[in-house]
Amino acid sequence: MSLIQAGPHGGPLAAHGQCNGRLWRYAGKAEIAVKLRVKLLMTCKTMARTIAIVEDEPAIRENYADLFRRQGYRVEIYGERAQASAALSRQLPDLVILDIGLGEEIDGGFELCRQLRSLSATLPIVFLTARDSDFDTVAGLRVGADDYVTKDVSLPQLSARVSALFRRVDASLAPPPGEQIVRDGPLVLKPEQMRVTWQDQDIDLTVTELWILHALAKHPGHVKTREQLMAAADTYVDLATITSHIKRIRKKFLKADPAFDAIEAVYGAGYRWVPQR
């Protein structure tokens, strides 16, 4: 389920989303839409979520599909990019697991990830691939993936990483009581709406990027280590991957504001959000 568009300052909102194949649409006051989204979330959590697996090796594809089916997920499987692209453009799943090399397309997974990210800024996307170079890892994150995992990962760890991504989506859609919007100068961050604006311009962040930004901006001036940012995003990656996420966040803000400099690197320590007031 995903919120696509919301009006500023609690104003009129046009929204639509999906819950395991069930589509919903609402146009009206923002506060009603938020309540509707939370209610739908509670319904969704009692239904099987859908995971799409795009993998060109049949035996590997079925192995992963069997893992998630046994855990109660609905699984859609695709063996090539064109097939997956057509199907997923019609109906987005709740999470996508992608290989990079798909048949004769050595970088087909990167292209599909770009396409999916253009359709949804918040769809959880995981690369699961044999390619383990730093170049490929960084490239995967740059095109919009939330996580990058190599195929030597154990099935229990893969399952844990998928569960962590779903927890982050749930936390965004149904925040704990009393959670407040983060405001600092031109920044407005609304976790419950998965919405970030800077100078009244929308900044489209992935689930992982949003929670990393939240950890920084919630405590302006405080240095956060890469380990703390990893914990805040509820993700399991190496420290260099956190650095790549920070670079992507900066790049998105710089596109909206070339003078953006609110995320500061602290040598040997981590990062901090520079107070804007």
N, C-alpha and C positions, 0 to 999 in steps of 0.2 A: 504494500500500500504506500502511496507517495503523494505528497502535496506538490502540485505543479506551479501554482502562481497565487500569490497573496497580495492584497492591497496594503499600503503603508499605514502605520499608526492605527491599526485596528479598524480600518475602513472597509469598504466593499471588497469582497473576495470572490474570485472565480477559481474553483478547485475541482480536480478530478483525480481519481486514483484507482488502484486495483487491490483486491484481496483474493489471491489464489484464483484468479479467473473471474471473480465477481467485480464488475465495474460499478463505481459510484461517481456521482457528479453533483456539485452544489454551487450555487451562486447566491451570495448574500452577505450577511454580517460576519466578520472574521471570528468573533467569539463563538458563534454558533458552529462555524466550520471546524474550529478547534475541538469543541465538544463532540461533534460528529466523528471527527478523525479518531479521537481517543476511544469512543464507543466501538468504532469499526475495528480498531486495533485489538480490543479485548475479544471481539468475535474472531478475528484472524488468528489469534494465539491458540484458539481451540481447533483450528483447521490446519491441514497440512500445508506447509509452505512449499513453493515450487522452486527447485534449483535446476538451472539449465547447464548442461555439461557439453562443451564443444571440444572434441578430441578425435583425431583422425585414426587412432589405433583402436580397432574394435574391442580387443581383449582388455585394454586399459580402461576404455570408456565404460564397459560393462562392470568392471571391478569397482570403479568409483560410484557408478549408478547403484549397484547393489548395496554398497556401504550406506548411502543416504536413504535408499528405500527402506532398509531395515530399521532406520532411525525415525521413520514415519514421514519423511519428506516425499512430495511428488517430484519426480525427476523427468526432465525432457533431455533427450540426447541428440546430438548432431555431429556428423562426421566431417563436414566441410563448411567453409566460411559462408558461401553463398546461401546454402540451405539454412544455416543458423540466422543469417542476416535477414532473410525474408520472413522467417517465423517470428523472430524476436522483435522485428519492427511492427508486426501486427499486435503482439501481446508481450509485454515485458514480464519476466518472471520475478521472483523475490530476490534471487542472487544468481550470478553467472560465474562459472568456473571455465577458464579458457586455457587452451594450449597456445603457444606462439606459432609454431610451424603447423600448418593445416594442409595436408596433401602437398601439392606442388607450390603452394604459397608459403615461402619460408617465413614471412612476417605477417601472415594472414590474421593471426590473433591480435596483433597490434592494430591493424586496420579495423577489425571488428570492435575492439575496445573503444576506439575513437568514435565509431558510429553509435555505440550504446551510450557512451558518455554524453553525446550530443542530444540523445533522447531523454536522458535523465541524469541530473547532477548527483543524485543520491543512491542510485542503484548500486548495491555492493558487487564489486567485480574482483575476482581472484585469478591471477595467473598461476597455473599449475603446469610446469614445464621442465624438461630436462636441461634447458639452457641455464647455466649457473654463473655466467660472467657478470661482473659489476655493470658492464655496459648494458646488457639486456635487462638487468634489474632496474636500473635507473630509467631506461627507455620505457619499461612497463609502467612505472609509476608516473612518468611524464605524460603518457597518453591517457591516464586517468584511473589506473587500477588502485584498489584499496589495499591489496596485499599481493605479494609475489612469493610463490612457494616452489621449490624444486621437487622433482618426482621421487627423490629419496626420502621424502617426509613419510613418517609412519601414518597409518590410517587414523589412529586415535588423535594424533596431533592435527591432522587435516580437519577432522571433525571438530576439534576444539577451536580451531581458527574460524571455521564457518559459524559456529555457535557464538563466538565473540563478536563477529560482524552483526549477527542478528540482535545480540544484546544492545549494541550501540544504536541500531536503528530503533529498537523499542524504547531506549532511553530518550531518544530525540522526540519520538512521537508521544510518549507518555511520561513527562518529566516528574520527578518527585515533588510532593507538595511544598510550596514555598519557594521553588526555584524562580529566580528573577532573571529578567532580560539583562544582558550585559550591555551597558552603554559607556562609551568613553570617547568624548569628542565626536568625530564623524562616524565612529563605529557603532553599529547596533547589531547585536547577535541574539537571535531568538532560537534557542535549542529546540523548543517544542514545535517550531514551524520549520526547522532545518533551513533557516533563513539568515543570511548575513548581508548587511548593507554597509557601504562606505561612501560618505558624502551623498547619501540617498541613491546610490547605484547598487544594484544587486551584485553580489560576488558569489558565483556558483562554486561551492566547495563540495568535495566528496564527504562521505560520513567520517572517514578518518581525519581528513583535513579540518573539518568543523570542530571535532573534539580536541584536536591539538591546539587550534586557535582559541577555543574556549578555555583551555588550561592556562594559556598565556594571558589572555585579556581579562580573565576574571580576577587576576592578581597583578595589576600593572606595576611595573618596576621590580617585581620579584623574579629572580633567575630560576628557570626550570631546567633541570638536567634532561638529557635525552631519555634517560630511564624513566623519569617522572612523566614526560610527554607520552612515552610508550604506554605507561600504565593508565594515563588519562584517556588515551584512545582505545584502551583495552585491546591492544594488538601485540603480536609476537613477531618482531622483526629485528634485524640487526641495527646498530646505532646509525650506520651510514644511510639506511633507508629513512630514518627519521629526518636526517639532514635533507634528503631528497624531497620529502613531504614539505618541509619548511620552504625550500626553494620554489616549489609549485605554488604554495600559498602566497608567497611574496610576488611571484609572477602574475598571479590573478589580480592582486591588489594594484600592482603597477600598471596593469592594463587599464584599470579604471582611473588611476591617479599616478602619473609618472613621478610625482614627488613623494610617494609613499615610502616611509622609513620607520614604521612603528615597530617592526620586529628586529631586534638587535641581537647579534651574536656576541656572546661573552666568552672570550678565548679560554679554553680549558674547562669551561663550566657548563655552558648550554645556551639558552636563549631567554630573552625577556621582552615583554610588551612595554614599549615606551609610553608613559602616561601622556594622554592627548589634551588634558585640560590645563 
